Amino acid sequence: MSGFLFSDEVPESPTNNIVDTYWDILVVDDEEDIHQVTKLVLSGFKFEDKALRFHHAYSAQEAKEILASQQNISVGLIDVVMESNHAGLDLIRYIRNDLENFDIRLVLRTGQPGEAPEESVIRDYDINDYKNKTELTAVKLKTLLYSALRAHRDIQTIEKHKMGLERIIDASSNFLQCSNIQDFASTILSHVSAVMGLSDSEIYCAAAVNHQANAPTKFKLLAASGEGVEPHNGSIPDNVQKLFVKIHNNKTSLKTRNEYIGYFPSQEGNETMIYVSKESDLHTMDFQLLEFFANNIALAYDNLKLRETVKDSQKELSYILGEAVEKRSKETGSHVKRVAHYSMLLGQLYGLSHYHAEIIKLASPLHDIGKISIPDHILNKPGKLTDEEWLIMQTHAQQGYEILKNSTNEILQCGALIAHQHHEKWDGSGYPQGLKGEQINIVGRITALADVFDALGSERCYKPAWPLDKIIELVNNEKGKQFDPKLVDLFLNNLEQFIEIRDRYPD
C-alpha cells in the first residue's frame, strides 16, 4: 500500500500587491487640522513591514462612501460631533449593523466628551477603544494603532483559516469517491490552489511515493499541479528530486522560506513525499497546516479511514484556532484540548449521541475565539479589570459569535453557539444575553462547566492555579446558579474521568 500527502495554506490577503503593501486607515473628522496632525504623527509608522495608507472623510456621509468603495479598511478613527452631535455614533452603528463589518477596528476620538460619555458609549456601541483628543499624545496614538492593527490582523488570520477549513470540508466528498491512490492524489492536489486561495501560477505541488525496500531513492510521481505541469509526464523535476532524496536520507520534513517538503513513512515501508512551492514566503501557520494535513491524509490512506482523518483534520484546525487565541492571551494551548475532551465526556454522560458529543468536542476549542478582538493591555492585564475594561472584555462572547455565525459548516455553527453562550449562567446572571436555565443551549452549558473547571485549575496572568478541592467546592456551590444542576451531578459523580483527561494533557 502506498500513501500520499496534502497541503493547505490560506492567502495572506487578496491577490493585490497594493493591499499587501499597506494598512488602510480611515480618518473621519470634520476638522482639517485633525487629519493633518494624524498623518504627521503617524508618518513613517509601520507594522509588520507595512506602511499606513490614509483615507480621509470629513463627515459620516463621506465615510460611508469610502467604506462602499474600499473593502480593506483595517482601522477607523472616528469623531463624534460632525454634521450632527451624534454623527460618529450613527456611523458606528451603520458599519456594524448595516454593513455587518465586524473586522474593522473602530476607535472613537472626541474633543467633546460630554456629547458621548465614555462608559455609556463603550456599553452601547460596538467600538474597540475610546479616546479624548486632548489626551491622545503622539505616543498614545501609535500605541493605539499597534494594538488595533494587531487585533485586525488576528481577526483576518482566523477568518482566512476558517475559510480554508470550510473549503477542505467541502472537498472531502470528492476525496471519498477516489478508487485508487492516483485518483486520490490528483484530487487532493487539484484542491490545493483553491484551498490556499491562490491561482495555479502561484503554487507548484507534487506528490510522490517510494518503497524503501525496493529502490531507496526511486520516487514515483503520483500527481503534480501548477503552471507548466504536464499531467501525463511522470518525471520529477531535478530540484524536487534532490529534495526528496534529502528528506529520505534525513527521515524528516524540510522547510525553506517558500517551500515545504513533507516526509511521511507508512507501516508497510512506503514513504510519501509532497513538495509545495509558493512564489511568496510561507509562514509559521502555513507550515503547521501543511504538516498536519499532509501527515493525516497519508495515514488515513494507509489505514483506509479517510472519513475519520477528515474528522481529525477538523478537530486539529479547531485546536489551531483555539490555540492561536490562547497564545495571544499568554495561556497554554493544552487548555483547549482539555476543554474539548471534557466537553465530549460531559455530552456523553448527559445522554447525547456520540455524533453530537463529537461535534461539541470539535467545536468547543473555539469558545474564546472572540478574544482576538480584545486589546492586549486588557487581555493580559495581571490585576483586576476596571469596570470599563470588563465591559470590553465581555464583548468577546458576541465577537466570537459574529466571526463564526455565517458559516454553513456544522462544526463552526456549533462553535458560534458555544462562543456566544459559554458565559451565560443557569440563574440568568450571565452575559451577553442573560439567558436562563434551558434557554441556554446544552452545548453552551456543557462548555461553560468544562471551561471553568480547567481555567480554575490552570495558572493565568491574573491568578495562580487552584487546588482541586477548592475547584470542586466552587463547582458544587455554583450548582443551580452558574451551572446546570444535572451537569454538575454528572461531573462530580464521574470526577475521576475528568482528572484522567487533565493528567493526559498537562501544560
N, C-alpha and C positions, 0 to 999 in steps of 0.2 A: 504494500500500500504506500502511496506517496502523498505528501502533504502540499500545502500552498500557503501563501501569505498575502495579507491585505494591508492597505494603507489608508489612513484618514487624516485629513487636516482641513481646517476651515480657513477661509481667506481672512487676512488681517483687516481688510476693508474693501469696498467696491473697487473693481479694477479701473481705478482712475488715479493716475500718478499725482495729480494736484491734491486730491483728497488725502493721499498718503503723506503728503508733504506738510500739511497744515492742520492745526486745530482751529475750527471755526468758532468764533466768539461773537455773540450778538449783544451789542450795547444799545439799550433802549432808554433814552433820556431826552427831555426837551431843552436841555442846556448844552450849547455847543462846547462850553468850557469843560464839561464833564467828559465829553467824547475825547477832546484833545488831551486832557490830563491822563485819562485811562490809557490812551495809546502811548503817551510819553513814558509813563511809569512802566508799562509792560513792553517797551521797545527792547528787543534783544532777548525777550523771555523765550525759553524753550523747555519743553517737557518731552522726554524720550526722543530727543533729537528732532522734534517737530516744532516749528515756529507757530505763532498765532496769526490768524487772518481775521480781521475785524469786519463786521457788518454793522452799519450804523442806522438806527431808526430814531426819529425824533418825536414819534407818537406811537401809541399802541396800534393804530391802524397801519402805519408803515411797518411795524414789526410783523404784523400778520401777513403782509405782502411778501416780506423777506422769507418768512417761515414757509410760505406756499411754494417758493422757488428754490429754497435751499434746504435740502433734506439731511444735511450732515452737521447741523449746529450742535456743538458739544456743551457750551455754557451760555446762559443768558444772564446778563447783568441788567436788572430791570428797575427803573424808577417807579415810584408810586403815583405821584401827582404829575400828570401831564395835561392832556386835553380835558381831563376831569380829575376830581380829587381821588378817584379810585381806579383810574385807567390801568395802572400797573397790575392791580389785583384782578381786575377783569381779564387782563391779558393772560395772567397765570391760569385762571380757570379755563380760558379758551384753549390754551396749549394742552392742559391735562385732560379736559373733558371733551372738547370738540375735536381737536387734532389727535387725541389719545396718544400723545407723545410723552412717555414716561422715562425716556432715555436722557433727554437734555437736562442738565443740572441748572436749576433756577435759583439765582441769588437776588434777593430784594435789597436794593440800595435806596435809602430815603434820606432826604435832608429835612423832612418834616415828620418826625416820628409820632407826633400827636395825631396825624392823619391815619396812621397804621400802627397801633400799639403792638410791640414785639410778641408778647405772649399770645394774644388772640390771633395774630396773623400766622404764627407758626402752627397754632392749633387748627385753624380753619382753612388754611391754604397749603397746597402741596408744594412747598418750597424746600430748598436744601440748605439755605442759610439766609440770615437777616443781618444787614449791616447799616449802621448810621454813617452817612457820608463824612461827617465831621470826625469820626473815629477811625476811618479807613485809611491808614497810612500806606505808604508805598510797600513796606514790608508785609503788612497785613493783606494787602491786595494780592501780592504774589503768593503768599501762603494760601489764601483763599483759592486762587487759580490752581495751584498744585493739588490741593485736596479735591476740588471739583473735577479736574481732568482725570485724576486717578480713579475716582468713583465712576466717571463716564466710561473710561477705558475698561474697567472691570465689568460694567453692565454690557458693553459691546462684546466683550470676550464671552461672557455667559450666553448671550443671545446667539452668537455665531456657533458656539459649540452645541447649543440646543438645536439649532437648525441642522447641524451635522448629524446629531443623534437622530432627528426625525427622518433625514434622508436615508440614513443607514437602516432604520427600521422599515421604511417604505421599500427599500431594495431587498429586504430579507426574503420576500416571497419569490423573487426571481432566483435567489440562491438555492432555495429548496427544490426548484424544478430541474436543477442540473443533474444529469445522469452519470457524468464521469468527471475526472479531475480537470481535463482540458476545458470542458464547458464551465466548470466551477471557477477555474482561474480566470477564464476570459470574461465571465460575468462579473466577477469581483473587480477586475481591472477596468471594465467598462464603466463602473460606477465611481472609480476613484476621483476623476476630474469633477464629476457632478457633486460628490460629497465635499470635496475641497473648495467648491465654488470657483473653479478655475477652468480656463479653456484648455483644449488638448495641447496647444502650442506651449503652454506654460509648465507642463509637467511631463516627465517620462517615467514609466513604470515597467518593470519586468519581473516576472515570477519564474522560478526555475526549481528543478528538483534534482537531487544527486543521491545515488546509492553508494555509501562509503565502501561496502564490501567488494563491489564490482570494479569501480574506477574512481578513486578518491577525488579526482578533480574533473570528471566528465559530467558537466552540468547540462541538463536537458531543458531547453526553454519551453515553458508551458504557455506563456502568453506575454504580450507586451502591448503597451498603449502609449500614444504620444505622437507628435508631429513627425512625419517621415518614417514611421514604423511600418514595415511590410508584414501583414498578419501571417502570411504563409512562409515567411523566411525564418527558419529555425535557428539561425545563428545568433550568438550573443555578442554584442559589441566588445571589443578588446578591453576597453577601460572597465566595463562592468564585469567581464570575465575575471580580470585581475583582482577586483574587489571581492568577488565570490570565492576565489582561491584564498584570499587573505582571511576572510571570516571563517572559511572551512578550517584553515590551519589554527586559528586562534579560538575557534569554537565559541564565538560571541558576536553579537551585533556590533555594527560600527556606525558612528555618526560623524558627519563633517558639517561645514557651515550650511550647505544647501543640499546635502544628500543623506539618505538613510538607507542602510543596508542591513536587513534583518536576517537573523540566523535562527532556525527552529528545527532541531532534530526530533525524529519520531522514535517510538519504541521499536519499530521494525527496522531501524538502521538507516532510514532515509533522512535526508536533510532538505528542508525547504528554504529557499532564498528569495528575498524580494529586494528590489532596488527601486528607490524612489528619488527622483531628482527634480528640484524646483528651481526656477530662474532666480527667485529671491531667497532670502535666508529662511531656514526653518527654525522655529523657536522651541523652547522647552516643552510647552504644552503640545506642540505638533509631534515631537518625538514620543511623548507619553502615549498619545493616541495611536500613533503608528505602531509602537511596540505592543500595546495592548491588543489591538485588533489583529495585528499580524499573528501574534502568538496564539490567540484564542481560536481564530479561524483555522489555523494549521492543526491545532489539537482537535478541533471539532471534526475536521475531515478525517483525521486519523481514527477517531473513535465513532464515526458515523452518528454524531449527535449535534448536528448543525443547529437545530432548533434551540437546544439547551445553551449552546455557545452564544447565540444571538441574545438570549436572555441574560447571560453573564455579561455580555457587552453593555447591555442597558444598565445593569447594576453597577459596573465599574465606571461608566460615564457619570452615573448619578453620584458615585463616590468622588470622582474627579471634580465635579461641580461643587459638591458639598465641601470637599477638602480645600478648594480654592478660597471659599469664604472663611473656613476655619483658619487657614494660614494667614489670611489678611488680618483676622482678629487675634492672631498670635495664640491660637488654640490648636490642639492636636487633631490631626486627621483621623485618628482612631476613634474619635468621638462619633463621627458619622457612621462608621462601620458598626460600632456597638449599638447605637440607636436603631440602625436598620435591623439588626438581629433581635434586639429587644422587642421592636415593633412587630416583627413577624411572629415571635413567640406569643406575645400578648394576643395577637389576632387569632392564632390557632387555639389558644386557651379560651378565648371568648366564644369560639364556635364558628368563626369564619371559615370559608372553604380554603383549601390550600392555595388555589389560584389567587383569591382575594388577598390572603395573607402575604403571598409572594409579591403582589403589586405594591402593597404597603411597604414591604421591605425595600423594593427598588425605588420607591418614591420618597420615603422618609429622609434620606440624606439631603434632600432639597429643602428641608424645613426652614433653614435660616438663610436661604439664598438672597432674600431681600436686604440682608446686612451689607451687601456690596454698595448700597446707596447711602450708608451711614458714614459721615466724616470720620477720619482716623482719630481725631482728638476726642471724639465721643466713644467710638467703638473700643478703643484701647485705654480709656481713662482708668487709672488704678483706683481712684477714690469713688465716692458716691456721686451720681449724676445730679445736676441741678434739675429743677422742675422743667425748664426749657429743654435741657439736653434729654431728659427722659421722654418728653413728648416726641422729640426727633427719633430717639431710639425705637419708640413704639411703632413708628411708621414702617419698620422693616417687614411686618406681617403683611400689610397692604401692598408694599412694593414687591415682595416675593410673589404674591398672587398676580399682580399685574404682569410680571415677567413671564409667568407660565400659563396664564389663563387662556390664551388664544390658541394653544396647541391642540391638535386633534388626537394626539397620542395619549393612550390611556394612562400610561405611567406619569406623564407630565401633567395631565389633568388631575390625577390624584395628588401629585406634588403641589399643584396650585392650591388645592383644598387644604392640604396639610400646612403649607406656608401661611395660609390665611387664618387658620383656626387653632394652631397649636398653642396659642396664648389665651384662648378662651377658657373660662372656668365653669365647672359644673353649677356653681351657685349664681352665675351670671355676672360676676365682677371682673371678668377678663376683658381683653381687647382683641381686635379693633371694633367688633360689632356688639359686644356684650351679650353673646348668645348664652343660653341656659339649658342645662340638662341635655336631653336628646336632640335639642335644636343643633347642638354641635355634632357634626358627622363623626361616626365611630373612628374614622382614620385620624381625625384631629384629636379625639380623646385619647386614643392609643399613643400617638406620637408625643402628646403633652406629658404623659406619665413617663414614657421612655426617655424623653429629653431631660426632664428634671432629675430623674434618678441618676443618669450619667453625669449631668452637669454638676450636681452637688458632690459627686464623688471624684471630680476632676479639679485640678488646680486651675485657677483663672487669674487674670491680671488684677482682679479686684478681690480675690479671696483664696484661701488655701482649700485643699480637698477636705471634705467632711469624712469623719469615720462612719462606718456602715450603720452602727446602732443609731447614730443621730439622724441619718438619712431615713431609716425605717420609721423612726419616731415622727419625723415630719410628714412622711407619706401617710402614715396612719392618722395623724391629726388633720390632714387635708382631705380625708375621705368624706365625700359628700360636699366639700367646699370647692377645692381646686380640681379634684379628680373624681371621675366616675366611680361610685362605690363598688360596683361589680368588678371593675378592672383592678381596683386596689386589693380586693379579696383574692383575685386570681394571682396577682403579683406576689402578695405576701405568702400565699399557700404554696407557691412554686419558686420561692426565693432562690433556692439552690441552683436552679436552671439559669437564672439571670446572673448569678455570681459566676457560674461557669463561663458564660459568654464574656463577662467582664474580664476574667482572667485569661481568656483565649486571645483577646485583642488589647494588650496593655499599651500604655502610652510610650 
